[in-house]
């Protein structure tokens, strides 16, 4: 993130902005449109929550999302005078090309862009929550949609490592 040059001319550095976007994306499962449209009035630091507005999410419904303390820490670094938490005063294509640059510099060799954060969220949390809970967290109408995000291979590996083994064995 230290290599990033945009966005600039804000109270925070481009590196803080990118760390915040990546952290929010990876620890909430939000789509990039939801992240970029998050307004400060929808963030409650005390309650550690944020509201995703119906007008900014694919599910077309408001939702209150609990924020992990790490997300809250990253958001605190971005507080400023702008209405949005993640202002991006550049063309949207620039965001995608900057993300590609960030991946190259970080040595992150994967296809796709921000939606991969959602896949990571689903895959790494699939054993932590019941499917219905994960479905709700990702704001999917169908559990089948949520299942498409899950890496079954990872789940099988985790299952084998966590099998119940009787004491007698």
VOPAGU-2260 file (C-alpha; in pm, 1 decimal, decimal comma):
REM VOPAGU-2260
SITE   aa  ch    i         X         Y         Z
SITE  UNK   A    0       0,0       0,0       0,0
SITE  UNK   A    1     295,8     231,2      57,5
SITE  UNK   A    2     359,0     238,1    -318,5
SITE  UNK   A    3      16,9     378,4    -405,0
SITE  UNK   A    4     -11,0     738,4    -526,5
SITE  UNK   A    5    -389,7     785,7    -523,3
SITE  UNK   A    6    -609,0     916,7    -376,4
SITE  UNK   A    7    -412,8    1217,8    -261,6
SITE  UNK   A    8    -483,9    1563,0    -125,0
SITE  UNK   A    9    -676,2    1429,8     171,8
SITE  UNK   A   10    -595,9    1429,0     543,1
SITE  UNK   A   11    -480,9    1066,1     511,0
SITE  UNK   A   12    -220,5     902,6     290,7
SITE  UNK   A   13    -296,3     685,0     -12,5
SITE  UNK   A   14    -151,2     391,0     183,5
SITE  UNK   A   15    -401,3     444,5     466,8
SITE  UNK   A   16    -685,5     466,1     214,6
SITE  UNK   A   17    -584,3     141,1      41,6
SITE  UNK   A   18    -529,7     -43,2     370,5
SITE  UNK   A   19    -874,9      69,4     479,5
SITE  UNK   A   20   -1044,1     -42,8     157,9
SITE  UNK   A   21    -872,3    -381,2     166,6
SITE  UNK   A   22    -948,2    -430,9     535,0
SITE  UNK   A   23   -1315,2    -337,5     500,2
SITE  UNK   A   24   -1352,8    -554,3     191,0
SITE  UNK   A   25   -1184,2    -856,5     342,4
SITE  UNK   A   26   -1341,9    -834,5     688,9
SITE  UNK   A   27   -1697,1    -743,9     586,2
SITE  UNK   A   28   -1740,3    -913,5     250,2
SITE  UNK   A   29   -1882,3    -589,4     108,5
SITE  UNK   A   30   -1877,7    -519,4    -262,3
SITE  UNK   A   31   -1653,3    -234,6    -375,1
SITE  UNK   A   32   -1955,1     -16,3    -454,1
SITE  UNK   A   33   -2075,2     -49,5     -95,5
SITE  UNK   A   34   -1731,8      35,4      36,4
SITE  UNK   A   35   -1688,0     344,4    -180,6
SITE  UNK   A   36   -2035,6     475,3     -96,7
SITE  UNK   A   37   -2000,2     434,2     280,8
SITE  UNK   A   38   -2071,5     771,5     443,2
SITE  UNK   A   39   -1937,7     884,3     778,8
SITE  UNK   A   40   -2292,8     936,9     903,5
SITE  UNK   A   41   -2339,2     559,5     868,2
SITE  UNK   A   42   -2038,2     466,4    1082,2
SITE  UNK   A   43   -2079,1     433,0    1458,6
SITE  UNK   A   44   -1740,4     394,9    1625,4
SITE  UNK   A   45   -1891,1     338,5    1970,8
SITE  UNK   A   46   -2118,0      55,1    1860,0
SITE  UNK   A   47   -1859,0     -67,5    1605,5
SITE  UNK   A   48   -2119,5     -79,7    1328,8
SITE  UNK   A   49   -2177,9      55,5     981,7
SITE  UNK   A   50   -2490,3      81,1     773,7
SITE  UNK   A   51   -2494,1     -38,3     415,8
SITE  UNK   A   52   -2770,0     157,3     241,6
SITE  UNK   A   53   -3024,8       0,7       7,8
SITE  UNK   A   54   -2932,8     248,2    -263,3
SITE  UNK   A   55   -2568,8     136,6    -255,8
SITE  UNK   A   56   -2593,4    -241,1    -233,4
SITE  UNK   A   57   -2703,4    -512,0    -469,1
SITE  UNK   A   58   -2952,0    -655,1    -219,3
SITE  UNK   A   59   -3148,1    -327,7    -223,7
SITE  UNK   A   60   -3199,3    -326,5     150,5
SITE  UNK   A   61   -3039,8    -142,3     440,4
SITE  UNK   A   62   -2829,7    -347,2     676,8
SITE  UNK   A   63   -2638,9    -280,7     996,0
SITE  UNK   A   64   -2305,4    -459,2     995,5
SITE  UNK   A   65   -2091,2    -527,6    1300,4
SITE  UNK   A   66   -1733,9    -415,6    1238,8
SITE  UNK   A   67   -1429,7    -602,4    1360,2
SITE  UNK   A   68   -1205,6    -385,7    1584,2
SITE  UNK   A   69    -933,2    -399,0    1315,6
SITE  UNK   A   70   -1176,2    -240,6    1068,3
SITE  UNK   A   71   -1263,1      30,7    1320,2
SITE  UNK   A   72    -892,7     105,6    1370,9
SITE  UNK   A   73    -841,9     143,7     995,6
SITE  UNK   A   74   -1147,1     366,9     962,9
SITE  UNK   A   75   -1032,4     597,1    1244,1
SITE  UNK   A   76    -721,5     681,3    1038,6
SITE  UNK   A   77    -943,1     813,0     758,8
SITE  UNK   A   78   -1166,0    1052,8     950,2
SITE  UNK   A   79   -1163,5    1386,5     776,2
SITE  UNK   A   80   -1383,0    1650,7     622,2
SITE  UNK   A   81   -1519,7    1447,0     335,2
SITE  UNK   A   82   -1873,0    1305,3     344,4
SITE  UNK   A   83   -1754,6     961,1     228,7
SITE  UNK   A   84   -1522,9     733,0     420,9
SITE  UNK   A   85   -1339,4     635,0     100,3
SITE  UNK   A   86   -1353,0     930,8    -138,6
SITE  UNK   A   87   -1225,9     844,4    -487,8
SITE  UNK   A   88   -1215,5    1162,3    -699,8
SITE  UNK   A   89   -1081,1     979,0   -1004,9
SITE  UNK   A   90   -1236,5     777,3   -1284,7
SITE  UNK   A   91   -1352,8     429,8   -1183,1
SITE  UNK   A   92   -1117,2     266,8   -1435,3
SITE  UNK   A   93    -828,3     428,4   -1248,6
SITE  UNK   A   94    -936,2     244,4    -933,6
SITE  UNK   A   95    -916,5     -89,8   -1111,9
SITE  UNK   A   96    -579,3     -15,2   -1274,4
SITE  UNK   A   97    -440,7     103,2    -939,3
SITE  UNK   A   98    -562,0    -219,0    -778,9
SITE  UNK   A   99    -378,6    -417,9   -1048,7
SITE  UNK   A  100     -64,6    -215,9    -972,2
SITE  UNK   A  101    -106,5    -285,1    -600,2
SITE  UNK   A  102    -135,1    -659,1    -667,8
SITE  UNK   A  103     180,1    -653,7    -882,8
SITE  UNK   A  104     383,3    -467,2    -622,0
SITE  UNK   A  105     255,0    -698,0    -345,6
SITE  UNK   A  106     328,8   -1008,9    -550,1
SITE  UNK   A  107     -36,3   -1112,6    -523,6
SITE  UNK   A  108     -83,7   -1332,0    -826,0
SITE  UNK   A  109    -457,9   -1380,1    -865,1
SITE  UNK   A  110    -705,0   -1288,5   -1132,2
SITE  UNK   A  111    -984,5   -1043,6   -1077,7
SITE  UNK   A  112   -1017,1    -737,6    -865,6
SITE  UNK   A  113   -1205,2    -635,3    -555,3
SITE  UNK   A  114   -1463,6    -911,8    -576,6
SITE  UNK   A  115   -1186,4   -1155,0    -482,0
SITE  UNK   A  116   -1201,4   -1002,2    -132,3
SITE  UNK   A  117   -1561,6   -1129,5    -109,2
SITE  UNK   A  118   -1448,2   -1475,8    -214,1
SITE  UNK   A  119   -1178,6   -1466,1      51,5
SITE  UNK   A  120   -1429,4   -1353,0     311,1
SITE  UNK   A  121   -1663,3   -1642,7     228,1
SITE  UNK   A  122   -1391,1   -1906,7     201,6
SITE  UNK   A  123   -1210,2   -1816,9     522,3
SITE  UNK   A  124   -1528,7   -1778,1     726,8
SITE  UNK   A  125   -1720,6   -2077,8     594,5
SITE  UNK   A  126   -1627,3   -2297,2     888,1
SITE  UNK   A  127   -1686,5   -2022,9    1142,7
SITE  UNK   A  128   -2054,5   -1957,6    1072,6
SITE  UNK   A  129   -2356,6   -2153,5     960,9
SITE  UNK   A  130   -2442,9   -2107,5     594,6
SITE  UNK   A  131   -2751,2   -1895,2     674,1
SITE  UNK   A  132   -2543,8   -1658,2     888,8
SITE  UNK   A  133   -2278,3   -1620,2     620,8
SITE  UNK   A  134   -2554,7   -1568,7     364,5
SITE  UNK   A  135   -2695,2   -1287,6     577,3
SITE  UNK   A  136   -2351,9   -1130,5     627,9
SITE  UNK   A  137   -2295,2   -1126,1     252,4
SITE  UNK   A  138   -2652,0   -1005,1     191,7
SITE  UNK   A  139   -2734,9   -1285,0     -52,6
SITE  UNK   A  140   -3098,9   -1369,4    -114,7
SITE  UNK   A  141   -3013,6   -1735,1    -176,5
SITE  UNK   A  142   -2781,7   -1969,5      11,3
SITE  UNK   A  143   -2685,6   -2117,2    -326,2
SITE  UNK   A  144   -2526,0   -1785,5    -417,7
SITE  UNK   A  145   -2325,4   -1790,6     -94,7
SITE  UNK   A  146   -2213,3   -2147,3    -161,1
SITE  UNK   A  147   -2069,8   -2042,0    -498,2
SITE  UNK   A  148   -1831,9   -1813,7    -309,3
SITE  UNK   A  149   -1702,2   -2087,4     -84,9
SITE  UNK   A  150   -1392,7   -2284,7    -167,9
SITE  UNK   A  151   -1504,5   -2639,4     -92,0
SITE  UNK   A  152   -1146,3   -2767,7    -111,5
SITE  UNK   A  153   -1048,5   -2540,5     177,5
SITE  UNK   A  154   -1348,5   -2656,9     378,4
SITE  UNK   A  155   -1265,0   -3023,1     320,8
SITE  UNK   A  156    -905,1   -2967,9     436,0
SITE  UNK   A  157   -1028,3   -2788,7     746,9
SITE  UNK   A  158   -1282,3   -3062,4     814,6
SITE  UNK   A  159   -1018,2   -3335,6     798,6
SITE  UNK   A  160    -798,0   -3149,8    1045,6
SITE  UNK   A  161   -1085,2   -3092,2    1286,8
SITE  UNK   A  162   -1244,9   -3435,5    1286,3
SITE  UNK   A  163   -1364,4   -3568,1    1617,0
SITE  UNK   A  164   -1126,1   -3836,3    1737,6
SITE  UNK   A  165   -1243,1   -4051,7    2030,8
SITE  UNK   A  166   -1007,9   -4068,0    2328,7
SITE  UNK   A  167    -983,7   -4443,8    2286,0
SITE  UNK   A  168    -797,3   -4395,4    1961,0
